[in-house]
Amino acid sequence: MVLNNPQTGPGNLKKFTITSNKGGRQIDLSNGVVEYRYYENVLSNYITSSAVVVETGEQLEGSAPSTLDSLPIRGGEKTDIIIEDVIGNEIKIDRGMYVNRVKNGIPDTTKDVYQLDFVSQEYFLNEQTRVTKRYEGNIGTNVGVILADVLGTEELIDIDDTSNTYNFMGNTRSPFYTCTWLASKSIPTSSGQNSGPGGFLFFQTRDGLCFKSIDGLFSKEPIKKFLYNDTGKLVAGYDANILSYNIESDIDMTRNISIGAYSNNTVYFDFVGMIHKKIDYNIDTAKDSVKTAGRDYINVNEKFIKSPTRYFTYLKDIGVNPNGTGNEQLDTWKSDNTKQNFDSEQALVQTIMRYNQMFTVQTHIMIAGDFSIKAGDIIECDFPQLETKLNKETNQQSGGKYMVASVCHRVTPRETYTSLGLVRDSFGKTTGFGGAI
């Protein structure tokens, strides 16, 4: 069934040129690439890819040395890559991928086989730059400044609005580390009001660097709709068939209870006022404020969430790093010496729970190559309802919206596939057909 699907046919490696570090010499390796994989992940600050290259004597014009030695490839070479799937979607990396390492070499007298691993240039820029200045004010604004001015990226920067402020010192951390750290402190903004639990993701796609709210991602409409069935026939209303799928994890009560995903307790200490405050937080209090992918936001047995299963402590940073410089800071502190630099009660525990809930359901699917899909996209999937008789209905619990947490696009001279790691934080369908297979 999979082999007969026309959309799994050979993709088109339209461009694959590698440029030497000195002299600007270019070599076209497109005829020697027997497999190319391209990766994105919402938990990765940069994109990666890999290529398996086979070079023969004919390709190298007789006794010429292989590209590894003739270019030579020693790391950091710029590679321009354009790949196209069967239906015409392209992945075009305008500013190039760069050789990170060479591995799995199999030298021979008639051919050379090796694998090249690539990363985006932002990976190397991040290793060469550090955040050293002091920043104050809106978190999202400061993330944009760090990426543009410190990292110095030419990539498009896509940042969701944040409602909270935070003053901090760079302390010579890398830009990626700093932005990921700030993501955990960020709260999204919706119409000027705080929009429920915080939690942002900082990642890169082919379109650029993204600093996105988890709630914002889940609130988007699906860009594609896929169906798994036994016939192999494409059903009207769906973009393509799911060729295979497996549920990597569903509910793990033991893990979730141990990390306090359902119920926890936090004690906040204020050493300026010499007071402390205890706050209990459980999953029921978040149900009305979280934008979920499905209809049911984790219906857990009440007996397992009535008491906290994890305890946190937090020291409030009151009087730390007030706005302004010099005497200005002192005046700011005097005007309100009880103000926190970071409103931990508003964001800390809620954000931790949001990250945990995001990965409640994890599913992996494989479809015919579709290069339009990126990490962070929302898609809709339908799976069959299990019954003893012939069944044409879709499962209303497992079907629905999923976020693409990871994506791998694979191209060979014979076939093209896309593998998607999907996550969701709830069950049931809020949109979709709920129809027949």
N, C-alpha and C positions, 0 to 999 in steps of 0.2 A: 504493500500500500504506500509506504513512504517513498520507495524508489520510483513509483509511477506518478507521483505528484509533480506536475510540471514546474512548480515554484521552487522545488529543491534542486533544480538543474544547476549547471555551472554558473558561478558569478563572474564578474568581469573585473579583473585587476587592471584598471585603466592606466595606472601610473605607479611605478615603484622604482624611484631613482635615489641612489645614495651618493652623497657628495663627500669628497675627502676633506679632512680637517685643514690641509695645507694645499694651496694651489687651485682649489675649486674644481678639481676633476670629478666628473660624474660618470656613474655606471648604471645602466638600466638592468635591474635584476628581475623584472616582471616575468620573463620566460623561465627563470629558474625557481620561482617560488611555488612549491607544491602544496603548501598550506599556510594560510594567514588567519590569525585570530586577533580580534579587536575587543578590548574590555573597558567597561565603565562600571562604577559601583558608588552608591550613595555614601558609603563609609570610606571612600578613598579620595584623597585630595587631588589626585592626578590620574589621567588616563594612561593605559598601557596597551601594548600589542606585542605579538610575536610572529615570526615567519620562519618556516622551515625551507631552506634553500638547498637545491641540488644543482651542482654545476658539472657539466661533462666537458670532455675535450673539444667537442664540436662547438659548444657555447663559448669556450675560452680561446678559440682559434688555434687549435693545435697544441703546442707545448707551452702556451702562456700560463703563468701562475694563476691560482684562483684569486677571486676578488679579495679574500681575506688578506692576501699578501701583496697583491698588485696595487690595490687602491692606496694604502692598506686600510683595513678596519681595525682600529685600536681602541674604540670607545668614543662616544660623543659625536659621531658623524651624523649629519642632518639627512633625514630620509623623507622625501615627499611621496605621499601615498594617497591614491584615490581608488576606492573599490565601489562596485555597483552590484546590487542584487538583480534578480531576474525581472522584477517589476519596475526597475529603473531608479530606485532610491540609492543615493550616493552617500558615502562617508568620505568627505574631503577634508584633509588636515592641512589647511593653507600654510600654517607656520611650521609645519614639519614635526616629525617624531625624531627622537635622537637615540642612537644605539647606546644601550645601557650595559649589555654584556653579550658575549658570544659563548655558546655552550653546545654540548652534545655533538662535537665535531667527530666525523668519521672519515679520516683521510683515506684515499685510495689512489691507485695509479691511473684510473680512468674517470674518476668522478670525485667531487668533494661534497660532503653533506654536513650541514651545520644549522644551528638555530640562532636567530638574532632576536634579542628582546629589546623593545623600545619603550621609552617613556616620553611624556611631553616635556617641553623645555622648562615649564614651570617647576618641575621636580628639581632640576639643577639650579634654577634661580633661587628656589627656596633654601637650598643648602649653602648658598653664597651670601645670603642677606640675613640681617637680624633686626628685630624690632627693638629700638633703644629709647625712643622718646616717651614722654608722658602723654596720655590721651584722656580726654574727659568728654562727657556728653553722651549722645545717642550711640548705642552699640553698633547698629547697622551702618551708620555714617562712618564710624571709625574703621569698620571692616573694609569699607570701600576705599578709604584713605590708605590703609596698610597695603592692600593688594595693588593699588595703582602707584603709590609713591615709594613704598619700601620694596615690595616684590618686583615692581616694574614690569608687570605683565602687559602684553598687547592684546590679551584675550578680552572678550566681552565679559563684563561682571554683572551678574544678575542677583540682586539682593532684595529680599522681602523686607518690608518696613518692620522695625522693632519699636516697641512702645516704651522700653525702659532705658535708663542711663546707667553708666558704670565708668568710674575713673580708675585708671590703672597705669602701671609702668611696664614698658616692654621687657625690661630685664634681660635683654639680648636673646630672647626666644626667637625661633624661626617664625616667619609669617604664617605658615600652615598650622603650626602648633598653636599660635596665638588665636587664629580665626576659629579653629576647632574648639579651643577653650572658651572663647566668647560665645560660640553657638550654644553651649550648655547653659549659659546665663541669660539667653535672649527670650523675650516674650513677644509674640506677634501682635501687630496692630490691625484692627478692623474698624473702619469708620471713626478713628480717633479714640477707640475704647480698647482696653485690654481684651484679648480674644482667647480666654481660657488658659489652659496649661501651656507652659513654654516648651522649648525644645526646638532647636534648629539643626539642620544638617549642612555641612560644608563639603562640597564635592566638585568634581570637574566632569563635564561632558564635552563632546566635540564642539558644542556651541560656546563654551567658556566656563568660567568659574561661577559656582552657584552657592549662595548662602540662603537657604530656603527653610521656611517654617514647616514642621511636620503636619500641623493642622492645615496649612495652606496647600500642601501637596495632596493630602487626602480629599480636600474639598474640590479638586479639579474634576472635570468631566473626562470620561475615558476617551482616548484617541483612537483605539482599536478594540474590536470585539472578536473573541476567538471561541471556538467550540471543539470539544472532544467528543467524537462518536465512533461507532464501530464500522460504519459504512465507507468512510473515506470520502464521502461526497460533501461538497460545500453547500451549506444550508443558507437560504436567502436571509439577509440581515446580518451575516457575519463576514468578517474580512478574510478569515482563513481558518483552517482546522489546526487544532493542537495535535501534533504527531505522537507525542508521548508526554506523560506527566507523572510526578510522584510527590507525595506530601512528605516533606523533610521533617517537619515538626508541627504538631497541633497544640494542644494544651499540655503543659508540663506543670502540674500543681506543686510538686515538690520544689522545683526550682523557683517558681513564682512566689511561693510562700516564704522561702528562705531569703529571698532578696527584698521582700516587703512590697511586692508588686500590687497586692490587693489591700493591704492595711499596714500602716507604719506609724511611728511616733517620733517626733523631733522636739528636742529641747533647745531653745535659743537663749544664749547667755549674753547679757548686756553688762559688761564690767565697768562701764561709765556710770550707769544708774544703779549698779549692783542689784539687778533684778533678773529673773529668768521667766521664760514663757514656754509652756508645753502645748503642742498642737498635735492632735490625732488626725490622720488623713486616711481615707479608704476609698475604694474604687467607686462606691455609690455616689460620693460627693462630686465626682468628675463626670458623671454620665451626661449631664445636661449641658456641659460647657465644651465637650470635646467633639470635633468633627471626625466622625468615624467613617470607615470604608463600607460598613454594612449596617444592618438594622439593629442587631443585638450587641451591645457593648459588654461582652464577657459576663454572662450570667453565672456568678459563682455562688455556691451554697453559703447561705448567711452565717452558718456556724463557723466557717473558716475565715471570715473577715470581721467578726465582731470584736476581736482583740488584735492589737498590733503584733506583727511577726518580725519586725525589724525596728531597731532604735537608732536614731541619728542624734548627733550633737553638733551645734554650730555656734561659733563665736561671732557675734555681730560686729562688723567693722565700723563702729560709730566714731566719728572724728577722724577717720582715716582718709587722706587724700581729698580734701574738699576742693571745690572749684576755685580756679584762679591761680595766681602765682605770687610768691612772697607774702607780703602783708595782706594781699587780697584774700589768700587762703585763710589767714587768721580771722579776718573780718567775716568771711563766710561761715566759719565754724562758730564764731561768737553769736551770729544771728540765729543759728539753729544748731546747738551743740548736741542734739539728740538724733540728728538725721543720719541714716545709714548710707554708706556708699553703694551698697547693693541690697535691694529689698529681698532678703533671703526668704522671708515668710511667704512672699508672693510667688516665688519661682522655684526655689531649690528642690523641694520634695516632689512637687507636681511635675517638674521636668524629668526627674529620675524615673518616675512612674510612666511618663509618656514614652520615653525611650524603650522601656521594657515592654509596654503594651504594643508598641509598633511592630514588634517581631513575634506576636502571639501565634500567628499562623504563617508558616513558611512553606511555599510550594514551588517546585521547579517544573517548568514546561519547556518543550522544544517545538518550534514551529519552522516552517519553511523560511528561508532567509528574508528578513524584513528590516532593512537598515534604517528605516525611519524611526525606530524605537530607541529611546535613550533612557539612561538611569534617571529615576525621579518621575517618569511618565506614569499615568494611570491608564490601565487597560481593564477590560471586562472579560471574564472567562466564565464559560458554562460547562459543567460536567454532568454526566448522566446520573439520574436517580437510580439507585440499586433496587431492583425488584426481581422476583422469581419469573415473572412473565416478560414477554417482549416489551421493552420500555422505550417510550419516545419523549419522556418528560425530563427536564433538567432539574438538578438538585438545587433547591431554593436556599439551602444553608451554605454549601461550599461555593456556589456560584456568586458572581457579583464583581465588585471593584477590587482590584489589587494594585499595589504600587510596585513598580519595577525597581527592586533594590540593586540588582546586578544584571548585566547584559553581556553576552559574548556573541559576536558575529563571526562566523567561520566560513571561509571560502577555500575551495580546492578546485582543481581543473574539472572535477566531475560533479560537485554538489555545493550547495549553499544552505547553511542552517543558522538559526538564531536560538540561543538558549537563554532563558530568562529566569532569574531568581525573584520570586514574587513574595510580598509580605502584606499582611493586613492585620488590623487590630480588633476585628469584630466578625460576627457571623451574619448571614442573611443578606438579601439583596435589597438595596435602596433604589437601584435603577435597573434597567435591562428588560429583557423580553419575558423571561420565565416561560418560554414557549416550548415547542417541540423540537426534537433532534431530527 
